[in-house]
Amino acid sequence: GCLDSPTKGKVFLEGKNISLLSEDALSQLRGKTIGFIFQEFNLMPNLNTLENVMLPMIFQGVFLAEREKRAKELLINVGLGERILHQPAELSGGERQRVAIARAFANNPAVVIADEPTGNLDSVTGERIMDVLTNLHKVEGKTIVVVTHDPRIAGYSEIIVNIKDGQIITNHKQAAEVLWQR
């Protein structure tokens, strides 16, 4: 997610070596290129659903009318069109995670990184969240990186990279049909 600099090697994002960028330049690049979905949702409790999704667009200089339009479209896409004025405390865990997903896509990033996006949810809600993510992948054509300990959630992926103690131990394409292709 370009939050740290590599200790070895180089990381390029949109053709730029992130180690050579200033904090401001890296922050701008990250804000435009990467969307984040956190396990704990990280919604602003004093903002409603629409405002939470609009927030990252403010930092990219998107005008208010466009922010509102895009945020409403994203919330409709994740099934929350009727909940745009609700506060996070008025939403279920699954609804909060869908707000977080909409927010991650707000700046139309090339890559979305989801850190245990189903970790705090029951299995049925977790599957719904993965269905939302896979649908956004199919519709938007975005790269989605999911970090998970749950083999069922990993089953949604075309490529699985297993990491143990900071080392890649396997990196393979799945031979079987992946869930997102159904």
Secondary structure by P-SEA (a helix, b strand, c coil): ccccccccbbbbccccccccccaaaaaaaaaacbbbbbccccccccccaaaaaaaaaaaacccaaaaaaaaaaaaaaaccccccccccccccaaaaaaaaaaaaacccccbbbbccccccccaaaaaaaaaaaaaaaaaabbbbbbbbccccccccccbbbbbccccccccccccccccccc
